[in-house]
Structures are given as structure tokens and as C-alpha cells.
Amino acid sequence: MNLQQVHHVDDAITSRHSVRAFLNKAVEPQIIKDILTVASRAPSGTNTQPWKVYVVTGKKRDEMVERVCKAQIELANRPELTSQYQETFAYYPETWISPFIERRRENGWGLYGLLNIQKGDKEKMARQQLRNFQLFDAPVALYFTVNKVMGIGAKMDIAMMIQNVMIAAKARGLDTCPQAAWNHFHRIVLDVLNAPEDEELVCAIALGYADPNDIINTFITPRLAVEEFTVFLNE
């Protein structure tokens, strides 16, 4: 690999960020197929390739958005229904500790601050939360599942595949937003997908062309310096 190729790869990785406003512009099916073909080269334990991907567009996309948005609005109005919308696996810890809680808060208030959403403004927060389930207007939704019989390693495998999807999309001028929020509504999602009962939802991705004029897409999260998360051992 020459230096120019290195720069292309590095640029696709470092320029990727979660986009939360998309243009009303269709994505060619062949481009999606090409992205998934490249992404499928992700490693997996003993080459099990445990991932399954549902590409949802058009009327089926609109059905998904309508049903999950309805559930989200109902849940926001009736918190007692929370027990009906539980994830199948815990994405976040039950108890937050430092420094992770500080990073989480910095991320949340950085985004809300950009949108002029003040602490305690539940109405604006609810509207922004609903944007997740409107796919931020992206024309394509990708839903990733694994078979329930597979272990935690399968989630590691599919996570690497998901990263490949986002990088391959970026290299083709597309943007993405990975969303774990959909997992609370996995029963609805899997029903709309007509997925077999032995499948488990892992993640969703909004895919499309970023709206360059929406201020929310200027929100870029920071990263730690290598020295802060790496231990070099040579003796």
C-alpha cells in the first residue's frame, strides 16, 4: 500500500462521524450492495460470519418509522410502559463511573447546546430523541441482527462489520449514524422486518447523503490522545 492509499483509508476513517440530518436523496441499490460486499470482509471467530443485514427503504422504511415513532411518543407520555420496551442486552452499564460518565455528559450537552436545548427542556429533548426514530430523514435504514444462539463474540464480530459499513460508505461519499436506540423497540423492528424468531437486533444505521447546511452536522466529538488510552510495554 502506497502513501496515497494510506491517506485515503485514514481520511475515510477520521472523517466519519455520526450524521443527524440527511438530504432527501436516494441511494442507488448497487452502491449499498457494494458497501456490504466490502464490509463482509470483516473478521469473525472461526469465520462464522454471524451477521445478517436488512436494507429498508421506501414504503417499508416509512412503515418502520411510523410504528416506532408511535411507540416512542407513547412511551414518552407514559413512562410506566418502560418495562414493555426493554433491550435484549445491556448496551450501557447499570452504574456509571468516572471518566465515562463525564464523557457521556459532555457529548449530550455538547449536542443539545448546539441545538439550543436547555437542561430541563423536556419537550425539545423529546423531539430530538424522536429524530432517532425518524432516521434523521435518511432514505435508507440498515438493521443488523445475529442469531440468538451465538455468544458475545458474535456481537464483537458484527461490530467490526458495522464499522466496515460506515467506512466503506464514507469512502463513497455517503454518511451514517449508528443507533443503539432502536434496540428498545426490537419487537416492533423484527416484526416489520419479518425476521425469524431466532434473530436478535444488535444495531441500526441511518444511511444517506448528509445535509451540509444543517448545523447539527457540525457536531464532531473529541477523541483522547493515544497516550491517554495506550500502554506501551517493551521490557
ZADO-1210 file (C-alpha; in nm, 4 decimals, padded with zeros to 6 digits):
<atoms>
<atom x="00.0000" y="00.0000" z="00.0000" code="MET" pos="1"/>
<atom x="00.1486" y="00.3338" z="-00.1035" code="ASN" pos="2"/>
<atom x="00.1256" y="00.6591" z="00.0901" code="LEU" pos="3"/>
<atom x="-00.1663" y="00.7893" z="-00.1159" code="GLN" pos="4"/>
<atom x="-00.3683" y="00.4772" z="-00.0415" code="GLN" pos="5"/>
<atom x="-00.2876" y="00.5150" z="00.3271" code="VAL" pos="6"/>
<atom x="-00.4188" y="00.8714" z="00.3196" code="HIS" pos="7"/>
<atom x="-00.7420" y="00.7588" z="00.1501" code="HIS" pos="8"/>
<atom x="-00.8040" y="00.4942" z="00.4159" code="VAL" pos="9"/>
<atom x="-00.7133" y="00.7275" z="00.7013" code="ASP" pos="10"/>
<atom x="-00.9347" y="01.0021" z="00.5632" code="ASP" pos="11"/>
<atom x="-01.2349" y="00.7717" z="00.5363" code="ALA" pos="12"/>
<atom x="-01.1873" y="00.6694" z="00.8988" code="ILE" pos="13"/>
<atom x="-01.1141" y="01.0092" z="01.0514" code="THR" pos="14"/>
<atom x="-01.3792" y="01.1992" z="00.8542" code="SER" pos="15"/>
<atom x="-01.6545" y="00.9606" z="00.9586" code="ARG" pos="16"/>
<atom x="-01.8853" y="01.0944" z="01.2274" code="HIS" pos="17"/>
<atom x="-02.2472" y="01.0458" z="01.3265" code="SER" pos="18"/>
<atom x="-02.4646" y="01.2499" z="01.0917" code="VAL" pos="19"/>
<atom x="-02.8037" y="01.3581" z="01.2242" code="ARG" pos="20"/>
<atom x="-02.9546" y="01.5357" z="00.9234" code="ALA" pos="21"/>
<atom x="-02.9767" y="01.3841" z="00.5753" code="PHE" pos="22"/>
<atom x="-03.0822" y="01.5075" z="00.2334" code="LEU" pos="23"/>
<atom x="-03.3890" y="01.3733" z="00.0571" code="ASN" pos="24"/>
<atom x="-03.1701" y="01.1967" z="-00.1964" code="LYS" pos="25"/>
<atom x="-03.1994" y="00.8305" z="-00.2855" code="ALA" pos="26"/>
<atom x="-02.9055" y="00.5922" z="-00.2591" code="VAL" pos="27"/>
<atom x="-02.8515" y="00.3582" z="-00.5517" code="GLU" pos="28"/>
<atom x="-02.9117" y="-00.0067" z="-00.4528" code="PRO" pos="29"/>
<atom x="-02.5880" y="-00.1138" z="-00.6210" code="GLN" pos="30"/>
<atom x="-02.3900" y="00.1253" z="-00.4010" code="ILE" pos="31"/>
<atom x="-02.5450" y="-00.0325" z="-00.0914" code="ILE" pos="32"/>
<atom x="-02.4631" y="-00.3785" z="-00.2235" code="LYS" pos="33"/>
<atom x="-02.1032" y="-00.2733" z="-00.2927" code="ASP" pos="34"/>
<atom x="-02.0700" y="-00.1356" z="00.0615" code="ILE" pos="35"/>
<atom x="-02.1994" y="-00.4570" z="00.2142" code="LEU" pos="36"/>
<atom x="-01.9754" y="-00.6686" z="-00.0081" code="THR" pos="37"/>
<atom x="-01.6686" y="-00.4804" z="00.1127" code="VAL" pos="38"/>
<atom x="-01.7895" y="-00.4776" z="00.4745" code="ALA" pos="39"/>
<atom x="-01.8349" y="-00.8551" z="00.4733" code="SER" pos="40"/>
<atom x="-01.4580" y="-00.8920" z="00.4726" code="ARG" pos="41"/>
<atom x="-01.4702" y="-00.8159" z="00.8447" code="ALA" pos="42"/>
<atom x="-01.3087" y="-01.0832" z="01.0612" code="PRO" pos="43"/>
<atom x="-01.5195" y="-01.3215" z="01.2665" code="SER" pos="44"/>
<atom x="-01.4352" y="-01.6021" z="01.5058" code="GLY" pos="45"/>
<atom x="-01.3624" y="-01.9194" z="01.3046" code="THR" pos="46"/>
<atom x="-01.5173" y="-01.7368" z="01.0060" code="ASN" pos="47"/>
<atom x="-01.8718" y="-01.7804" z="01.1398" code="THR" pos="48"/>
<atom x="-01.9807" y="-01.4541" z="00.9701" code="GLN" pos="49"/>
<atom x="-02.2717" y="-01.4241" z="01.2159" code="PRO" pos="50"/>
<atom x="-02.4155" y="-01.1026" z="01.0738" code="TRP" pos="51"/>
<atom x="-02.7396" y="-01.0512" z="00.8905" code="LYS" pos="52"/>
<atom x="-02.8386" y="-00.7155" z="00.7408" code="VAL" pos="53"/>
<atom x="-03.1807" y="-00.5824" z="00.6444" code="TYR" pos="54"/>
<atom x="-03.1779" y="-00.2918" z="00.3973" code="VAL" pos="55"/>
<atom x="-03.5004" y="-00.0974" z="00.4444" code="VAL" pos="56"/>
<atom x="-03.6155" y="00.1758" z="00.2048" code="THR" pos="57"/>
<atom x="-03.9335" y="00.3161" z="00.0522" code="GLY" pos="58"/>
<atom x="-04.2710" y="00.2187" z="00.1983" code="LYS" pos="59"/>
<atom x="-04.1218" y="-00.0368" z="00.4343" code="LYS" pos="60"/>
<atom x="-03.8921" y="00.2308" z="00.5770" code="ARG" pos="61"/>
<atom x="-04.1884" y="00.4620" z="00.6262" code="ASP" pos="62"/>
<atom x="-04.3836" y="00.1849" z="00.8000" code="GLU" pos="63"/>
<atom x="-04.0930" y="00.1226" z="01.0361" code="MET" pos="64"/>
<atom x="-04.0585" y="00.4916" z="01.1188" code="VAL" pos="65"/>
<atom x="-04.4318" y="00.5339" z="01.1757" code="GLU" pos="66"/>
<atom x="-04.4667" y="00.2357" z="01.4075" code="ARG" pos="67"/>
<atom x="-04.1590" y="00.3018" z="01.6188" code="VAL" pos="68"/>
<atom x="-04.2240" y="00.6772" z="01.6431" code="CYS" pos="69"/>
<atom x="-04.5749" y="00.5999" z="01.7653" code="LYS" pos="70"/>
<atom x="-04.4310" y="00.3703" z="02.0326" code="ALA" pos="71"/>
<atom x="-04.1679" y="00.6263" z="02.1336" code="GLN" pos="72"/>
<atom x="-04.4295" y="00.9009" z="02.1731" code="ILE" pos="73"/>
<atom x="-04.6491" y="00.6701" z="02.3789" code="GLU" pos="74"/>
<atom x="-04.3536" y="00.5755" z="02.5977" code="LEU" pos="75"/>
<atom x="-04.2583" y="00.9409" z="02.6500" code="ALA" pos="76"/>
<atom x="-04.6140" y="01.0165" z="02.7637" code="ASN" pos="77"/>
<atom x="-04.6495" y="00.7020" z="02.9738" code="ARG" pos="78"/>
<atom x="-04.3162" y="00.6137" z="03.1407" code="PRO" pos="79"/>
<atom x="-04.4839" y="00.3245" z="03.3191" code="GLU" pos="80"/>
<atom x="-04.4644" y="00.1371" z="02.9881" code="LEU" pos="81"/>
<atom x="-04.0841" y="00.1223" z="03.0075" code="THR" pos="82"/>
<atom x="-04.0893" y="-00.2445" z="03.1081" code="SER" pos="83"/>
<atom x="-04.2551" y="-00.3270" z="02.7741" code="GLN" pos="84"/>
<atom x="-03.9645" y="-00.1804" z="02.5790" code="TYR" pos="85"/>
<atom x="-03.6539" y="-00.3445" z="02.7209" code="GLN" pos="86"/>
<atom x="-03.3345" y="-00.4161" z="02.5280" code="GLU" pos="87"/>
<atom x="-03.2378" y="-00.7782" z="02.4819" code="THR" pos="88"/>
<atom x="-02.8859" y="-00.6983" z="02.6012" code="PHE" pos="89"/>
<atom x="-02.7407" y="-00.4144" z="02.8062" code="ALA" pos="90"/>
<atom x="-02.5577" y="-00.1668" z="02.5868" code="TYR" pos="91"/>
<atom x="-02.4768" y="00.0697" z="02.8726" code="TYR" pos="92"/>
<atom x="-02.3738" y="-00.0097" z="03.2321" code="PRO" pos="93"/>
<atom x="-02.6261" y="-00.0106" z="03.5154" code="GLU" pos="94"/>
<atom x="-02.3968" y="00.2159" z="03.7163" code="THR" pos="95"/>
<atom x="-02.1819" y="00.4817" z="03.5545" code="TRP" pos="96"/>
<atom x="-01.8340" y="00.5624" z="03.6845" code="ILE" pos="97"/>
<atom x="-01.5711" y="00.8233" z="03.6054" code="SER" pos="98"/>
<atom x="-01.4364" y="00.9070" z="03.3477" code="PRO" pos="99"/>
<atom x="-01.7096" y="00.7535" z="03.1314" code="PHE" pos="100"/>
<atom x="-02.0000" y="00.9442" z="03.2840" code="ILE" pos="101"/>
<atom x="-01.8211" y="01.2743" z="03.2251" code="GLU" pos="102"/>
<atom x="-01.7611" y="01.1898" z="02.8600" code="ARG" pos="103"/>
<atom x="-02.1244" y="01.0892" z="02.8200" code="ARG" pos="104"/>
<atom x="-02.2453" y="01.4169" z="02.9698" code="ARG" pos="105"/>
<atom x="-02.0026" y="01.6204" z="02.7610" code="GLU" pos="106"/>
<atom x="-02.1362" y="01.4507" z="02.4495" code="ASN" pos="107"/>
<atom x="-02.5006" y="01.5007" z="02.5384" code="GLY" pos="108"/>
<atom x="-02.4794" y="01.8631" z="02.6439" code="TRP" pos="109"/>
<atom x="-02.2474" y="01.9478" z="02.3577" code="GLY" pos="110"/>
<atom x="-02.5106" y="01.8270" z="02.1136" code="LEU" pos="111"/>
<atom x="-02.8007" y="01.9863" z="02.2985" code="TYR" pos="112"/>
<atom x="-02.6110" y="02.3106" z="02.3349" code="GLY" pos="113"/>
<atom x="-02.5606" y="02.3296" z="01.9600" code="LEU" pos="114"/>
<atom x="-02.9369" y="02.2861" z="01.9184" code="LEU" pos="115"/>
<atom x="-03.0132" y="02.5404" z="02.1928" code="ASN" pos="116"/>
<atom x="-03.1819" y="02.2768" z="02.4087" code="ILE" pos="117"/>
<atom x="-03.1513" y="02.3791" z="02.7716" code="GLN" pos="118"/>
<atom x="-03.1316" y="02.1430" z="03.0674" code="LYS" pos="119"/>
<atom x="-03.4835" y="02.0567" z="03.1784" code="GLY" pos="120"/>
<atom x="-03.6460" y="02.1389" z="02.8442" code="ASP" pos="121"/>
<atom x="-03.8225" y="01.8049" z="02.8199" code="LYS" pos="122"/>
<atom x="-04.0296" y="01.8961" z="02.5156" code="GLU" pos="123"/>
<atom x="-03.7302" y="01.9829" z="02.2978" code="LYS" pos="124"/>
<atom x="-03.5388" y="01.6818" z="02.4290" code="MET" pos="125"/>
<atom x="-03.8288" y="01.4544" z="02.3387" code="ALA" pos="126"/>
<atom x="-03.8464" y="01.5978" z="01.9861" code="ARG" pos="127"/>
<atom x="-03.4741" y="01.5448" z="01.9368" code="GLN" pos="128"/>
<atom x="-03.4974" y="01.1909" z="02.0714" code="GLN" pos="129"/>
<atom x="-03.7763" y="01.1224" z="01.8233" code="LEU" pos="130"/>
<atom x="-03.5437" y="01.2241" z="01.5403" code="ARG" pos="131"/>
<atom x="-03.3544" y="00.8991" z="01.6025" code="ASN" pos="132"/>
<atom x="-03.6605" y="00.7025" z="01.5011" code="PHE" pos="133"/>
<atom x="-03.7250" y="00.9256" z="01.2013" code="GLN" pos="134"/>
<atom x="-03.3771" y="00.8139" z="01.0898" code="LEU" pos="135"/>
<atom x="-03.2830" y="01.1826" z="01.0751" code="PHE" pos="136"/>
<atom x="-03.4628" y="01.1760" z="00.7367" code="ASP" pos="137"/>
<atom x="-03.2120" y="00.9302" z="00.5886" code="ALA" pos="138"/>
<atom x="-03.3638" y="00.7348" z="00.2973" code="PRO" pos="139"/>
<atom x="-03.2009" y="00.4063" z="00.3981" code="VAL" pos="140"/>
<atom x="-03.2097" y="00.2135" z="00.7231" code="ALA" pos="141"/>
<atom x="-02.9829" y="-00.0831" z="00.7870" code="LEU" pos="142"/>
<atom x="-03.0753" y="-00.3235" z="01.0660" code="TYR" pos="143"/>
<atom x="-02.8133" y="-00.5690" z="01.1882" code="PHE" pos="144"/>
<atom x="-02.9059" y="-00.8931" z="01.3606" code="THR" pos="145"/>
<atom x="-02.7369" y="-01.2057" z="01.4897" code="VAL" pos="146"/>
<atom x="-02.8758" y="-01.5469" z="01.5727" code="ASN" pos="147"/>
<atom x="-02.9684" y="-01.5708" z="01.9422" code="LYS" pos="148"/>
<atom x="-02.7724" y="-01.8941" z="01.9803" code="VAL" pos="149"/>
<atom x="-02.4446" y="-01.7119" z="01.9151" code="MET" pos="150"/>
<atom x="-02.2336" y="-01.5859" z="02.2050" code="GLY" pos="151"/>
<atom x="-02.0948" y="-01.2434" z="02.2914" code="ILE" pos="152"/>
<atom x="-01.8225" y="-01.2977" z="02.0327" code="GLY" pos="153"/>
<atom x="-02.0829" y="-01.2661" z="01.7570" code="ALA" pos="154"/>
<atom x="-02.1570" y="-00.9121" z="01.8745" code="LYS" pos="155"/>
<atom x="-01.7853" y="-00.8327" z="01.8548" code="MET" pos="156"/>
<atom x="-01.7795" y="-00.9754" z="01.5024" code="ASP" pos="157"/>
<atom x="-02.0829" y="-00.7830" z="01.3809" code="ILE" pos="158"/>
<atom x="-01.9480" y="-00.4648" z="01.5418" code="ALA" pos="159"/>
<atom x="-01.6394" y="-00.4906" z="01.3204" code="MET" pos="160"/>
<atom x="-01.8621" y="-00.5498" z="01.0200" code="MET" pos="161"/>
<atom x="-02.0720" y="-00.2445" z="01.1113" code="ILE" pos="162"/>
<atom x="-01.7581" y="-00.0296" z="01.1308" code="GLN" pos="163"/>
<atom x="-01.6627" y="-00.1529" z="00.7842" code="ASN" pos="164"/>
<atom x="-02.0052" y="-00.0487" z="00.6551" code="VAL" pos="165"/>
<atom x="-01.9610" y="00.3046" z="00.7861" code="MET" pos="166"/>
<atom x="-01.6089" y="00.3430" z="00.6485" code="ILE" pos="167"/>
<atom x="-01.6996" y="00.1971" z="00.3093" code="ALA" pos="168"/>
<atom x="-01.9994" y="00.4314" z="00.2954" code="ALA" pos="169"/>
<atom x="-01.7836" y="00.7324" z="00.3783" code="LYS" pos="170"/>
<atom x="-01.5369" y="00.6392" z="00.1055" code="ALA" pos="171"/>
<atom x="-01.8283" y="00.6564" z="-00.1402" code="ARG" pos="172"/>
<atom x="-01.9478" y="00.9998" z="-00.0290" code="GLY" pos="173"/>
<atom x="-02.2222" y="00.8714" z="00.1988" code="LEU" pos="174"/>
<atom x="-02.2711" y="00.9290" z="00.5691" code="ASP" pos="175"/>
<atom x="-02.4130" y="00.7248" z="00.8519" code="THR" pos="176"/>
<atom x="-02.5416" y="00.7332" z="01.2065" code="CYS" pos="177"/>
<atom x="-02.5179" y="00.4136" z="01.4112" code="PRO" pos="178"/>
<atom x="-02.8108" y="00.3875" z="01.6517" code="GLN" pos="179"/>
<atom x="-02.8469" y="00.1577" z="01.9510" code="ALA" pos="180"/>
<atom x="-03.1665" y="00.3438" z="02.0488" code="ALA" pos="181"/>
<atom x="-03.3717" y="00.1186" z="01.8211" code="TRP" pos="182"/>
<atom x="-03.2952" y="-00.1811" z="02.0413" code="ASN" pos="183"/>
<atom x="-03.5643" y="-00.0770" z="02.2898" code="HIS" pos="184"/>
<atom x="-03.8179" y="-00.1381" z="02.0136" code="PHE" pos="185"/>
<atom x="-03.6683" y="-00.4632" z="01.8851" code="HIS" pos="186"/>
<atom x="-04.0032" y="-00.6434" z="01.8872" code="ARG" pos="187"/>
<atom x="-04.1551" y="-00.3873" z="01.6513" code="ILE" pos="188"/>
<atom x="-03.8440" y="-00.3754" z="01.4345" code="VAL" pos="189"/>
<atom x="-03.8187" y="-00.7511" z="01.3957" code="LEU" pos="190"/>
<atom x="-04.1915" y="-00.7721" z="01.3237" code="ASP" pos="191"/>
<atom x="-04.1678" y="-00.5142" z="01.0436" code="VAL" pos="192"/>
<atom x="-03.8631" y="-00.6961" z="00.9076" code="LEU" pos="193"/>
<atom x="-04.0496" y="-01.0263" z="00.9265" code="ASN" pos="194"/>
<atom x="-03.7346" y="-01.1649" z="01.0850" code="ALA" pos="195"/>
<atom x="-03.7224" y="-01.5205" z="01.2232" code="PRO" pos="196"/>
<atom x="-03.7767" y="-01.5662" z="01.5971" code="GLU" pos="197"/>
<atom x="-03.4195" y="-01.6839" z="01.6443" code="ASP" pos="198"/>
<atom x="-03.2745" y="-01.3425" z="01.5476" code="GLU" pos="199"/>
<atom x="-03.1710" y="-01.0624" z="01.7815" code="GLU" pos="200"/>
<atom x="-03.1420" y="-00.6963" z="01.6860" code="LEU" pos="201"/>
<atom x="-02.7953" y="-00.5536" z="01.7517" code="VAL" pos="202"/>
<atom x="-02.7926" y="-00.2106" z="01.5903" code="CYS" pos="203"/>
<atom x="-02.9453" y="00.0147" z="01.3272" code="ALA" pos="204"/>
<atom x="-02.7688" y="00.2542" z="01.0926" code="ILE" pos="205"/>
<atom x="-02.9180" y="00.5539" z="00.9131" code="ALA" pos="206"/>
<atom x="-02.7539" y="00.5818" z="00.5702" code="LEU" pos="207"/>
<atom x="-02.7672" y="00.8582" z="00.3133" code="GLY" pos="208"/>
<atom x="-02.6199" y="01.1876" z="00.1992" code="TYR" pos="209"/>
<atom x="-02.5510" y="01.4380" z="00.4765" code="ALA" pos="210"/>
<atom x="-02.7247" y="01.7751" z="00.4708" code="ASP" pos="211"/>
<atom x="-02.4280" y="02.0163" z="00.4613" code="PRO" pos="212"/>
<atom x="-02.6433" y="02.3113" z="00.5700" code="ASN" pos="213"/>
<atom x="-02.7809" y="02.1667" z="00.8926" code="ASP" pos="214"/>
<atom x="-02.5933" y="02.2922" z="01.1988" code="ILE" pos="215"/>
<atom x="-02.6265" y="01.9581" z="01.3762" code="ILE" pos="216"/>
<atom x="-02.3808" y="01.8042" z="01.1314" code="ASN" pos="217"/>
<atom x="-02.1079" y="02.0383" z="01.2579" code="THR" pos="218"/>
<atom x="-02.1065" y="01.8461" z="01.5860" code="PHE" pos="219"/>
<atom x="-01.7851" y="01.6437" z="01.5989" code="ILE" pos="220"/>
<atom x="-01.6962" y="01.4533" z="01.9134" code="THR" pos="221"/>
<atom x="-01.3404" y="01.4699" z="02.0503" code="PRO" pos="222"/>
<atom x="-01.1025" y="01.1756" z="02.0884" code="ARG" pos="223"/>
<atom x="-00.8391" y="01.1061" z="02.3512" code="LEU" pos="224"/>
<atom x="-00.4718" y="01.1236" z="02.2633" code="ALA" pos="225"/>
<atom x="-00.3100" y="00.7850" z="02.2050" code="VAL" pos="226"/>
<atom x="-00.1012" y="00.8273" z="02.5200" code="GLU" pos="227"/>
<atom x="-00.4177" y="00.8502" z="02.7308" code="GLU" pos="228"/>
<atom x="-00.5571" y="00.5093" z="02.6366" code="PHE" pos="229"/>
<atom x="-00.2471" y="00.3091" z="02.5405" code="THR" pos="230"/>
<atom x="00.0166" y="00.1293" z="02.7463" code="VAL" pos="231"/>
<atom x="00.3433" y="00.0629" z="02.5654" code="PHE" pos="232"/>
<atom x="00.5471" y="-00.2251" z="02.7084" code="LEU" pos="233"/>
<atom x="00.8950" y="-00.3138" z="02.5833" code="ASN" pos="234"/>
<atom x="01.0747" y="-00.4722" z="02.8778" code="GLU" pos="235"/>
</atoms>
